[in-house]
């Protein structure tokens, strides 16, 4: 049995669920918050209340996407679970010269694929190096290898892929792979309890509600290429496919409003803690600013960004007024 969750091993379940919760099973089973059926919350006056669809339904609505820490201290979460067995994972890689065609093909396929297929498109470059940027796509499918290869044909036949691997795994092995932790569950925690170290990075996010135009794709590619001469570490953009079960929920049904997105965009700049931060922050801000004309004005509330001037509207959109009313109550 599983609860659809994220892809980073050190994110806690509470923050993940309260802000949304996107992961490799989301198009199949919904966001983590969509699978929350009850919560116990300690309110500001010290009372502990149980909320669900029948008891304190306004609070229960707000918790599902309203962000962590806003309405009280959540001490208990009850989730709907789903049976899982094996899944099929894939990785595709192309030469950088294929990048424009690959972005175009991926954004046509990924958000409209069957629910069982979730995929990510990854464009990245390393600052201060002459090596070409890289473009890869990876994902997970609830089904057979043969069916996955058929579904991916519009993508795998684009350009000249240098790698195309399809592998059947147990569900748990797949989750460890996505998390980048091949050890035991105990080892997949931060040091000193586990073996994982911390990273120095800054992130931003956008949502695309329509496919990127040719100009938008060109802008995205130019900004990744600019990373080679700006900053000192990896610069990445991740496109996560939406659609499926995520988008079949009405915007007003939960506090998570981003139900019409084709995909989300994570902008990431990493650098060594001993290196100057400013060149990396400048690259990230320039990248985000350059993409603004080509994407929606919204952002993902679980990627907290202190730079956002209209953060409340960007995170919550048409659900903001109701969230404020619940908060006041």
C-alpha contacts under 8 A as a table, 3 or more apart, distances in Angstrom:
res1	aa1	res2	aa2	distance
1	X	81	X	5.91
1	X	82	X	5.12
1	X	83	X	4.27
1	X	84	X	5.67
2	X	81	X	5.35
2	X	82	X	5.23
2	X	83	X	6.35
2	X	84	X	6.70
3	X	32	X	6.97
3	X	35	X	7.37
3	X	79	X	6.98
3	X	80	X	6.93
3	X	81	X	5.16
3	X	82	X	6.57
4	X	21	X	7.96
4	X	22	X	7.97
4	X	23	X	6.72
4	X	24	X	7.64
4	X	25	X	5.41
4	X	26	X	6.09
4	X	29	X	6.55
4	X	30	X	7.10
4	X	31	X	6.55
4	X	32	X	5.42
4	X	35	X	7.76
5	X	13	X	7.81
5	X	16	X	7.55
5	X	21	X	6.02
5	X	22	X	6.45
5	X	23	X	5.36
5	X	24	X	7.62
5	X	25	X	7.27
5	X	26	X	7.61
5	X	31	X	7.34
5	X	32	X	5.55
6	X	11	X	7.89
6	X	16	X	7.41
6	X	21	X	6.09
6	X	22	X	5.47
6	X	23	X	4.14
6	X	24	X	7.05
7	X	23	X	5.79
7	X	24	X	7.25
7	X	175	X	7.20
7	X	178	X	5.74
7	X	179	X	5.19
8	X	11	X	5.98
8	X	178	X	7.58
8	X	179	X	4.99
8	X	180	X	7.95
9	X	179	X	5.29
9	X	180	X	7.89
9	X	181	X	7.64
9	X	188	X	6.27
9	X	189	X	6.83
10	X	188	X	7.63
10	X	189	X	6.05
10	X	190	X	6.85
11	X	15	X	7.51
11	X	16	X	6.82
12	X	15	X	5.88
12	X	16	X	6.26
13	X	16	X	5.06
13	X	17	X	6.00
14	X	17	X	5.33
14	X	18	X	6.07
14	X	68	X	7.42
14	X	74	X	7.61
14	X	77	X	7.67
15	X	18	X	5.27
15	X	19	X	6.13
15	X	67	X	7.22
15	X	68	X	5.37
15	X	302	X	7.69
16	X	19	X	5.69
16	X	20	X	6.21
16	X	21	X	4.91
16	X	32	X	7.14
16	X	33	X	7.98
16	X	302	X	7.18
17	X	20	X	5.28
17	X	21	X	5.27
17	X	31	X	7.91
17	X	32	X	5.03
17	X	33	X	4.65
17	X	36	X	7.49
17	X	64	X	6.95
17	X	65	X	7.32
18	X	21	X	7.69
18	X	33	X	6.19
18	X	63	X	5.41
18	X	64	X	5.29
18	X	65	X	5.16
18	X	66	X	6.24
18	X	67	X	5.09
18	X	68	X	5.36
19	X	33	X	7.34
19	X	63	X	7.81
19	X	64	X	6.76
19	X	65	X	4.22
19	X	66	X	5.78
19	X	67	X	4.18
19	X	68	X	6.27
19	X	256	X	7.46
19	X	301	X	6.06
19	X	302	X	5.33
20	X	31	X	6.06
20	X	32	X	6.10
20	X	33	X	5.14
20	X	34	X	7.84
20	X	64	X	6.60
20	X	65	X	4.72
20	X	67	X	7.78
20	X	256	X	6.27
20	X	301	X	7.89
20	X	302	X	7.16
21	X	31	X	5.17
21	X	32	X	4.64
21	X	33	X	6.27
21	X	302	X	7.93
22	X	26	X	5.96
22	X	31	X	5.52
22	X	32	X	6.85
23	X	26	X	5.37
23	X	31	X	7.47
24	X	27	X	7.47
24	X	118	X	5.58
24	X	119	X	7.44
24	X	139	X	7.17
24	X	140	X	6.27
25	X	28	X	5.38
25	X	29	X	5.99
25	X	30	X	7.25
25	X	116	X	7.57
25	X	118	X	6.93
25	X	140	X	7.85
26	X	29	X	5.21
26	X	30	X	4.34
26	X	31	X	5.08
26	X	32	X	7.57
26	X	118	X	7.55
26	X	245	X	6.92
26	X	246	X	6.48
27	X	30	X	5.69
27	X	31	X	7.86
27	X	115	X	5.05
27	X	116	X	6.53
27	X	117	X	7.09
27	X	118	X	6.25
27	X	242	X	6.57
27	X	243	X	6.29
27	X	244	X	4.65
27	X	245	X	4.93
27	X	246	X	5.72
28	X	115	X	4.74
28	X	116	X	5.06
28	X	117	X	7.54
28	X	244	X	6.60
28	X	245	X	5.77
29	X	35	X	7.98
29	X	82	X	7.75
29	X	245	X	6.09
29	X	246	X	7.91
30	X	33	X	7.99
30	X	34	X	5.77
30	X	35	X	7.04
30	X	244	X	7.97
30	X	245	X	4.93
30	X	246	X	4.90
31	X	34	X	5.08
31	X	35	X	6.82
31	X	246	X	6.23
32	X	35	X	5.39
32	X	36	X	6.80
33	X	36	X	5.20
33	X	64	X	4.93
33	X	65	X	6.48
34	X	64	X	6.99
34	X	254	X	7.96
35	X	79	X	5.45
35	X	80	X	5.09
35	X	81	X	7.52
36	X	39	X	7.73
36	X	64	X	7.40
36	X	77	X	7.06
36	X	78	X	5.97
36	X	79	X	4.54
36	X	80	X	6.36
37	X	52	X	6.12
37	X	53	X	7.63
37	X	77	X	7.88
37	X	78	X	5.65
37	X	79	X	5.46
37	X	80	X	6.47
38	X	50	X	7.10
38	X	51	X	5.75
38	X	52	X	4.66
38	X	53	X	7.86
38	X	60	X	7.43
38	X	77	X	6.03
38	X	78	X	5.05
38	X	79	X	7.17
39	X	50	X	5.76
39	X	51	X	5.48
39	X	52	X	6.75
39	X	60	X	7.47
39	X	74	X	6.84
39	X	75	X	7.55
39	X	76	X	5.37
39	X	77	X	4.60
39	X	78	X	6.17
40	X	48	X	6.55
40	X	49	X	5.56
40	X	50	X	4.40
40	X	51	X	6.32
40	X	74	X	5.79
40	X	75	X	5.69
40	X	76	X	4.95
40	X	77	X	6.75
41	X	48	X	5.42
41	X	49	X	5.40
41	X	50	X	6.44
41	X	51	X	7.60
41	X	72	X	5.87
41	X	73	X	5.41
41	X	74	X	4.38
41	X	75	X	6.02
41	X	76	X	7.35
42	X	46	X	5.92
42	X	47	X	5.54
42	X	48	X	4.21
42	X	49	X	6.45
42	X	72	X	5.43
42	X	73	X	5.00
42	X	74	X	6.37
42	X	75	X	7.32
43	X	46	X	5.38
43	X	47	X	5.46
43	X	48	X	6.26
43	X	49	X	7.52
43	X	71	X	6.98
43	X	72	X	4.71
43	X	73	X	6.72
44	X	47	X	7.46
44	X	72	X	6.24
50	X	55	X	6.89
50	X	56	X	7.58
51	X	54	X	7.42
51	X	55	X	4.94
51	X	56	X	5.03
51	X	57	X	6.39
51	X	59	X	6.73
51	X	60	X	5.48
52	X	55	X	5.27
52	X	56	X	6.51
52	X	57	X	5.73
52	X	60	X	5.41
53	X	56	X	7.41
53	X	57	X	5.00
53	X	60	X	6.79
54	X	57	X	5.74
56	X	59	X	5.52
56	X	60	X	6.38
57	X	60	X	4.87
57	X	61	X	5.99
58	X	61	X	5.08
58	X	62	X	6.32
58	X	326	X	6.52
59	X	62	X	5.09
59	X	63	X	6.21
59	X	71	X	7.75
59	X	326	X	6.60
60	X	63	X	5.25
60	X	64	X	6.71
61	X	64	X	5.65
61	X	253	X	7.44
61	X	254	X	5.21
61	X	255	X	6.09
62	X	65	X	6.55
62	X	66	X	5.08
62	X	254	X	6.79
62	X	255	X	5.25
62	X	323	X	6.14
62	X	326	X	7.20
63	X	66	X	5.16
63	X	67	X	6.88
63	X	68	X	7.74
63	X	71	X	7.64
63	X	255	X	7.14
64	X	67	X	7.80
64	X	254	X	5.68
64	X	255	X	5.58
64	X	256	X	6.47
65	X	254	X	6.71
65	X	255	X	4.68
65	X	256	X	4.22
65	X	257	X	7.84
65	X	301	X	7.97
66	X	70	X	7.40
66	X	255	X	5.37
66	X	256	X	6.74
66	X	316	X	7.62
66	X	323	X	7.18
67	X	70	X	6.46
67	X	301	X	6.60
67	X	302	X	7.09
68	X	71	X	7.86
69	X	72	X	5.93
69	X	73	X	6.39
70	X	327	X	7.48
71	X	327	X	6.16
74	X	77	X	7.52
84	X	171	X	6.83
85	X	170	X	6.45
85	X	171	X	6.06
86	X	142	X	7.45
86	X	168	X	6.77
86	X	169	X	5.60
86	X	170	X	4.41
86	X	171	X	5.14
87	X	140	X	6.66
87	X	141	X	5.73
87	X	142	X	5.08
87	X	143	X	6.51
87	X	144	X	7.87
87	X	168	X	5.80
87	X	169	X	5.60
87	X	170	X	6.22
87	X	171	X	5.77
87	X	174	X	7.45
88	X	140	X	5.72
88	X	141	X	5.10
88	X	142	X	6.51
88	X	143	X	6.74
88	X	144	X	6.71
88	X	145	X	6.23
88	X	148	X	7.74
88	X	166	X	6.77
88	X	167	X	5.47
88	X	168	X	4.33
88	X	169	X	6.11
89	X	138	X	7.35
89	X	139	X	5.62
89	X	140	X	4.44
89	X	141	X	6.23
89	X	166	X	5.73
89	X	167	X	5.32
89	X	168	X	6.39
89	X	169	X	7.36
89	X	174	X	7.39
90	X	138	X	5.39
90	X	139	X	5.51
90	X	140	X	6.59
90	X	164	X	7.17
90	X	165	X	5.47
90	X	166	X	4.45
90	X	167	X	6.39
91	X	136	X	7.11
91	X	137	X	5.77
91	X	138	X	4.37
91	X	139	X	6.89
91	X	163	X	7.25
91	X	164	X	5.69
91	X	165	X	5.38
91	X	166	X	6.83
92	X	136	X	5.50
92	X	137	X	5.11
92	X	138	X	6.29
92	X	156	X	7.28
92	X	161	X	6.76
92	X	162	X	7.68
92	X	163	X	5.36
92	X	164	X	4.56
92	X	165	X	6.75
93	X	134	X	7.93
93	X	135	X	6.07
93	X	136	X	4.35
93	X	137	X	6.51
93	X	161	X	5.52
93	X	162	X	5.63
93	X	163	X	5.03
93	X	164	X	6.74
94	X	97	X	8.00
94	X	98	X	6.36
94	X	99	X	7.50
94	X	134	X	7.59
94	X	135	X	6.05
94	X	136	X	6.53
94	X	159	X	7.31
94	X	160	X	6.29
94	X	161	X	4.35
94	X	162	X	5.31
94	X	163	X	7.05
95	X	98	X	5.76
95	X	99	X	7.37
95	X	134	X	7.06
95	X	135	X	7.18
95	X	160	X	7.37
95	X	161	X	7.03
95	X	162	X	6.94
96	X	99	X	5.24
96	X	132	X	6.89
96	X	133	X	6.24
96	X	134	X	5.80
96	X	135	X	6.28
97	X	100	X	7.66
98	X	101	X	5.61
98	X	102	X	6.09
98	X	158	X	8.00
98	X	159	X	5.60
98	X	160	X	7.44
99	X	102	X	5.11
99	X	103	X	6.17
99	X	135	X	6.53
99	X	221	X	7.51
100	X	103	X	5.40
100	X	104	X	6.35
100	X	217	X	6.51
100	X	218	X	7.17
100	X	221	X	7.52
101	X	104	X	5.17
101	X	105	X	6.16
101	X	158	X	6.83
101	X	159	X	7.04
102	X	105	X	5.07
102	X	106	X	5.94
102	X	155	X	7.03
102	X	158	X	6.35
102	X	159	X	7.27
103	X	106	X	5.19
103	X	107	X	6.17
103	X	121	X	7.78
103	X	217	X	7.14
104	X	107	X	5.58
104	X	108	X	6.57
104	X	212	X	7.78
104	X	217	X	7.76
105	X	108	X	5.36
105	X	109	X	6.35
105	X	154	X	6.90
105	X	155	X	5.86
105	X	158	X	7.18
106	X	109	X	5.17
106	X	110	X	5.67
106	X	121	X	7.42
106	X	155	X	6.28
107	X	110	X	5.73
107	X	111	X	6.79
107	X	211	X	6.26
107	X	212	X	7.85
107	X	262	X	7.86
108	X	111	X	7.05
108	X	112	X	7.20
108	X	211	X	7.38
109	X	112	X	5.71
109	X	113	X	5.91
109	X	154	X	7.39
109	X	155	X	7.53
110	X	113	X	5.38
110	X	117	X	7.89
110	X	118	X	7.20
110	X	119	X	6.38
110	X	241	X	5.67
110	X	242	X	7.85
111	X	241	X	5.20
111	X	242	X	5.33
111	X	243	X	5.03
111	X	244	X	7.48
111	X	262	X	5.36
111	X	263	X	6.74
112	X	243	X	6.42
112	X	244	X	7.40
113	X	116	X	7.98
113	X	117	X	6.35
113	X	151	X	7.63
113	X	244	X	7.82
114	X	117	X	5.90
114	X	244	X	7.02
115	X	118	X	7.49
115	X	243	X	7.79
115	X	244	X	4.84
115	X	245	X	6.74
116	X	140	X	7.81
116	X	141	X	5.22
116	X	142	X	4.86
116	X	143	X	7.21
117	X	139	X	7.14
117	X	140	X	5.85
117	X	141	X	4.43
117	X	142	X	6.67
118	X	139	X	5.45
118	X	140	X	5.52
118	X	141	X	6.56
118	X	240	X	7.94
118	X	241	X	6.20
118	X	242	X	7.98
119	X	137	X	6.86
119	X	138	X	5.62
119	X	139	X	4.01
119	X	140	X	6.55
119	X	240	X	6.40
119	X	241	X	5.77
120	X	137	X	5.51
120	X	138	X	5.47
120	X	139	X	6.05
120	X	238	X	6.56
120	X	239	X	5.44
120	X	240	X	4.71
120	X	241	X	6.27
121	X	135	X	7.42
121	X	136	X	5.98
121	X	137	X	4.42
121	X	138	X	6.78
121	X	238	X	5.73
121	X	239	X	5.01
121	X	240	X	6.80
122	X	134	X	7.91
122	X	135	X	5.66
122	X	136	X	5.22
122	X	137	X	5.97
122	X	236	X	7.04
122	X	237	X	5.99
122	X	238	X	4.78
122	X	239	X	6.57
123	X	133	X	7.22
123	X	134	X	5.78
123	X	135	X	4.58
123	X	136	X	6.68
123	X	224	X	7.16
123	X	236	X	5.78
123	X	237	X	5.48
123	X	238	X	6.70
124	X	133	X	5.60
124	X	134	X	5.46
124	X	135	X	6.68
124	X	224	X	6.30
124	X	234	X	6.74
124	X	235	X	5.49
124	X	236	X	4.26
124	X	237	X	6.43
125	X	131	X	7.96
125	X	132	X	7.05
125	X	133	X	4.37
125	X	134	X	6.42
125	X	224	X	6.17
125	X	225	X	6.80
125	X	227	X	6.05
125	X	228	X	6.21
125	X	234	X	5.66
125	X	235	X	5.38
125	X	236	X	6.65
126	X	129	X	6.07
126	X	131	X	7.74
126	X	133	X	7.34
126	X	227	X	6.41
126	X	228	X	5.68
126	X	232	X	6.95
126	X	233	X	5.18
126	X	234	X	4.20
126	X	235	X	5.97
127	X	227	X	5.07
127	X	228	X	4.26
127	X	229	X	5.74
127	X	230	X	5.49
127	X	231	X	4.93
127	X	232	X	4.42
127	X	233	X	4.99
127	X	234	X	6.14
127	X	235	X	7.07
128	X	227	X	7.83
128	X	228	X	5.40
128	X	229	X	5.44
128	X	230	X	6.64
128	X	231	X	6.51
128	X	232	X	5.42
128	X	233	X	7.48
129	X	228	X	5.69
129	X	229	X	7.37
130	X	228	X	6.61
131	X	228	X	7.93
133	X	224	X	7.29
133	X	225	X	6.64
133	X	228	X	7.99
141	X	144	X	7.83
141	X	148	X	6.86
143	X	147	X	6.83
143	X	148	X	7.14
144	X	147	X	5.28
144	X	148	X	6.23
145	X	148	X	5.07
145	X	149	X	6.23
145	X	166	X	6.70
145	X	167	X	7.36
145	X	168	X	7.16
146	X	149	X	5.28
146	X	150	X	6.41
147	X	150	X	5.10
147	X	151	X	6.24
148	X	151	X	5.07
148	X	152	X	6.10
149	X	152	X	5.14
149	X	153	X	6.16
149	X	166	X	7.94
150	X	153	X	5.32
151	X	154	X	7.39
152	X	155	X	5.31
152	X	156	X	5.89
153	X	156	X	4.97
153	X	157	X	5.65
154	X	157	X	5.58
154	X	158	X	6.56
155	X	158	X	5.28
156	X	159	X	7.87
156	X	161	X	6.78
156	X	164	X	7.55
157	X	160	X	7.36
157	X	161	X	7.86
158	X	161	X	7.55
161	X	164	X	6.87
169	X	173	X	6.14
169	X	174	X	6.01
170	X	173	X	5.24
170	X	174	X	6.29
171	X	174	X	5.19
171	X	175	X	6.43
172	X	175	X	5.10
172	X	176	X	6.36
173	X	176	X	5.17
173	X	177	X	6.25
174	X	177	X	5.05
174	X	178	X	6.30
175	X	178	X	5.19
175	X	179	X	6.18
176	X	179	X	5.08
176	X	180	X	6.26
176	X	181	X	5.34
176	X	182	X	5.69
176	X	183	X	7.83
177	X	180	X	5.12
177	X	181	X	6.11
177	X	182	X	6.16
178	X	181	X	7.75
181	X	187	X	7.86
181	X	188	X	5.80
182	X	188	X	7.99
183	X	186	X	7.98
183	X	187	X	5.79
183	X	188	X	6.65
184	X	187	X	5.14
184	X	188	X	6.50
185	X	188	X	5.13
185	X	189	X	7.65
186	X	189	X	6.38
186	X	193	X	7.64
186	X	194	X	6.07
187	X	193	X	7.44
187	X	194	X	4.21
187	X	195	X	5.24
187	X	196	X	7.38
188	X	194	X	5.75
188	X	195	X	6.43
188	X	196	X	6.39
189	X	193	X	6.22
189	X	194	X	4.28
189	X	195	X	6.27
189	X	196	X	5.75
190	X	193	X	6.02
190	X	194	X	4.97
190	X	195	X	5.97
190	X	196	X	4.53
190	X	197	X	5.81
190	X	198	X	7.25
191	X	194	X	4.71
191	X	195	X	5.23
191	X	196	X	5.58
191	X	197	X	5.99
192	X	195	X	6.94
199	X	270	X	7.42
199	X	272	X	7.87
200	X	270	X	5.85
200	X	271	X	5.88
200	X	272	X	6.36
200	X	273	X	5.89
201	X	268	X	6.90
201	X	269	X	5.44
201	X	270	X	4.27
201	X	271	X	6.30
202	X	268	X	5.91
202	X	269	X	5.48
202	X	270	X	6.78
202	X	281	X	7.25
202	X	284	X	7.94
203	X	266	X	6.84
203	X	267	X	5.45
203	X	268	X	4.62
203	X	269	X	6.58
203	X	284	X	7.80
203	X	303	X	6.98
203	X	305	X	7.22
204	X	266	X	5.95
204	X	267	X	5.06
204	X	268	X	6.76
204	X	284	X	7.89
204	X	288	X	7.30
204	X	303	X	6.63
204	X	304	X	7.77
204	X	305	X	6.19
205	X	264	X	7.19
205	X	265	X	5.38
205	X	266	X	4.67
205	X	267	X	5.92
205	X	299	X	5.32
205	X	300	X	6.18
205	X	303	X	6.76
206	X	264	X	5.87
206	X	265	X	5.05
206	X	266	X	6.84
206	X	295	X	6.79
206	X	296	X	6.87
206	X	297	X	7.23
206	X	298	X	5.91
206	X	299	X	4.75
206	X	300	X	6.96
207	X	258	X	7.99
207	X	261	X	6.03
207	X	262	X	7.59
207	X	263	X	6.05
207	X	264	X	4.43
207	X	265	X	5.96
207	X	295	X	6.27
207	X	296	X	5.69
207	X	297	X	7.56
207	X	298	X	5.93
207	X	299	X	6.19
207	X	300	X	7.73
208	X	211	X	6.83
208	X	212	X	7.45
208	X	261	X	5.66
208	X	262	X	5.77
208	X	263	X	5.56
208	X	264	X	6.18
208	X	265	X	7.53
208	X	294	X	7.97
208	X	295	X	4.97
208	X	296	X	5.67
209	X	260	X	6.15
209	X	261	X	4.38
209	X	262	X	5.23
209	X	263	X	7.23
209	X	295	X	7.12
209	X	296	X	6.37
210	X	261	X	7.54
210	X	262	X	6.44
210	X	295	X	7.82
211	X	262	X	7.49
212	X	215	X	7.75
212	X	216	X	5.31
212	X	217	X	6.06
212	X	294	X	6.48
212	X	295	X	7.51
213	X	216	X	4.92
213	X	217	X	6.22
213	X	294	X	7.37
214	X	217	X	5.17
214	X	218	X	6.19
215	X	218	X	5.05
215	X	219	X	6.14
216	X	219	X	5.07
216	X	220	X	6.23
216	X	291	X	6.92
216	X	294	X	5.49
217	X	220	X	5.08
217	X	221	X	6.26
218	X	221	X	5.21
218	X	222	X	6.12
219	X	222	X	5.18
219	X	223	X	6.20
219	X	290	X	6.91
219	X	291	X	6.89
220	X	223	X	5.33
220	X	224	X	6.44
220	X	287	X	7.67
220	X	291	X	6.91
221	X	224	X	5.21
221	X	225	X	6.23
222	X	225	X	5.03
222	X	226	X	6.13
223	X	226	X	4.94
223	X	227	X	6.71
223	X	286	X	7.99
223	X	287	X	5.67
223	X	290	X	7.98
224	X	227	X	5.38
224	X	228	X	7.71
224	X	235	X	6.99
224	X	236	X	7.28
224	X	237	X	7.98
224	X	287	X	8.00
225	X	228	X	5.84
226	X	229	X	5.81
226	X	230	X	6.39
226	X	283	X	7.91
227	X	230	X	4.84
227	X	231	X	6.68
227	X	234	X	7.96
227	X	235	X	6.18
227	X	283	X	6.84
228	X	231	X	7.70
230	X	279	X	6.18
230	X	280	X	6.84
230	X	283	X	6.38
231	X	271	X	7.69
231	X	279	X	4.78
231	X	280	X	4.58
231	X	283	X	7.10
232	X	270	X	7.98
232	X	271	X	5.88
232	X	272	X	7.71
232	X	275	X	7.39
232	X	279	X	7.88
232	X	280	X	7.03
233	X	269	X	7.14
233	X	270	X	5.29
233	X	271	X	4.54
233	X	272	X	7.09
233	X	280	X	7.87
234	X	269	X	6.12
234	X	270	X	5.34
234	X	271	X	6.99
235	X	267	X	7.79
235	X	268	X	5.79
235	X	269	X	4.65
235	X	270	X	6.40
235	X	284	X	7.98
236	X	266	X	7.86
236	X	267	X	5.96
236	X	268	X	5.05
236	X	269	X	6.47
237	X	265	X	6.55
237	X	266	X	5.40
237	X	267	X	4.64
237	X	268	X	6.19
238	X	264	X	7.90
238	X	265	X	5.55
238	X	266	X	5.01
238	X	267	X	6.77
239	X	263	X	6.15
239	X	264	X	5.58
239	X	265	X	4.71
239	X	266	X	6.63
240	X	263	X	5.29
240	X	264	X	5.24
240	X	265	X	6.58
241	X	262	X	6.44
241	X	263	X	4.54
241	X	264	X	6.82
242	X	246	X	6.46
242	X	247	X	7.09
242	X	261	X	6.25
242	X	262	X	5.19
242	X	263	X	4.85
242	X	264	X	7.21
243	X	246	X	5.62
243	X	247	X	4.92
243	X	248	X	7.62
243	X	259	X	7.94
243	X	260	X	7.66
243	X	261	X	7.16
243	X	262	X	6.12
243	X	263	X	7.80
244	X	247	X	5.79
244	X	248	X	6.62
245	X	248	X	5.27
245	X	249	X	7.16
246	X	249	X	6.28
246	X	259	X	6.45
247	X	250	X	7.42
247	X	259	X	4.54
247	X	260	X	5.94
247	X	261	X	7.55
248	X	259	X	7.36
249	X	253	X	6.64
249	X	259	X	6.68
250	X	253	X	5.18
250	X	254	X	7.67
250	X	259	X	6.79
251	X	254	X	6.71
251	X	255	X	7.61
251	X	256	X	6.89
251	X	257	X	4.68
251	X	258	X	6.80
251	X	259	X	5.68
251	X	319	X	7.86
252	X	255	X	6.70
252	X	256	X	7.96
252	X	257	X	6.79
252	X	318	X	7.96
252	X	319	X	6.59
254	X	257	X	7.17
255	X	316	X	7.11
255	X	319	X	6.05
255	X	323	X	7.38
256	X	259	X	7.57
256	X	316	X	6.87
256	X	319	X	7.89
257	X	315	X	8.00
257	X	316	X	5.97
257	X	317	X	6.55
257	X	318	X	7.22
257	X	319	X	6.55
258	X	261	X	6.01
258	X	298	X	7.99
261	X	264	X	7.04
267	X	284	X	6.98
267	X	287	X	7.90
267	X	288	X	7.31
268	X	284	X	7.08
269	X	280	X	6.14
269	X	281	X	7.24
269	X	283	X	7.91
269	X	284	X	6.29
270	X	280	X	7.43
271	X	275	X	6.61
271	X	277	X	7.37
271	X	280	X	7.23
272	X	275	X	5.31
273	X	276	X	7.87
276	X	279	X	6.86
276	X	280	X	7.84
277	X	280	X	5.55
277	X	281	X	6.21
278	X	281	X	5.03
278	X	282	X	5.96
279	X	282	X	5.10
279	X	283	X	6.28
280	X	283	X	5.20
280	X	284	X	6.32
281	X	284	X	5.10
281	X	285	X	6.13
282	X	285	X	5.20
282	X	286	X	6.06
283	X	286	X	5.18
283	X	287	X	6.09
284	X	287	X	5.11
284	X	288	X	6.19
285	X	288	X	5.13
285	X	289	X	6.03
286	X	289	X	5.11
286	X	290	X	6.01
287	X	290	X	5.22
287	X	291	X	6.39
288	X	291	X	5.33
288	X	292	X	6.37
289	X	292	X	5.30
290	X	293	X	7.13
291	X	294	X	5.40
291	X	295	X	6.54
292	X	295	X	5.57
292	X	296	X	7.39
292	X	297	X	7.36
293	X	296	X	8.00
297	X	314	X	6.10
298	X	313	X	7.40
298	X	314	X	4.10
298	X	315	X	6.09
298	X	317	X	7.50
299	X	303	X	7.85
299	X	311	X	7.90
299	X	314	X	5.18
299	X	315	X	5.30
300	X	303	X	5.62
300	X	304	X	7.64
300	X	314	X	7.77
300	X	315	X	5.76
301	X	304	X	5.81
301	X	315	X	5.05
301	X	316	X	7.83
305	X	308	X	5.89
305	X	311	X	7.99
306	X	309	X	7.99
308	X	311	X	5.01
310	X	313	X	5.68
310	X	314	X	6.14
311	X	314	X	4.91
311	X	315	X	5.92
312	X	315	X	5.33
312	X	316	X	5.90
312	X	317	X	7.38
312	X	320	X	6.99
313	X	316	X	5.32
313	X	317	X	4.64
313	X	318	X	7.75
313	X	320	X	6.72
314	X	317	X	5.96
316	X	319	X	5.43
316	X	320	X	5.14
317	X	320	X	5.71
318	X	321	X	7.13
319	X	322	X	5.60
319	X	323	X	6.32
320	X	323	X	5.10
320	X	324	X	6.26
321	X	324	X	5.19
321	X	325	X	6.34
322	X	325	X	5.03
322	X	326	X	6.27
323	X	326	X	5.13
323	X	327	X	6.11
324	X	327	X	5.01
324	X	328	X	6.21
325	X	328	X	5.20
325	X	329	X	6.32
326	X	329	X	5.12
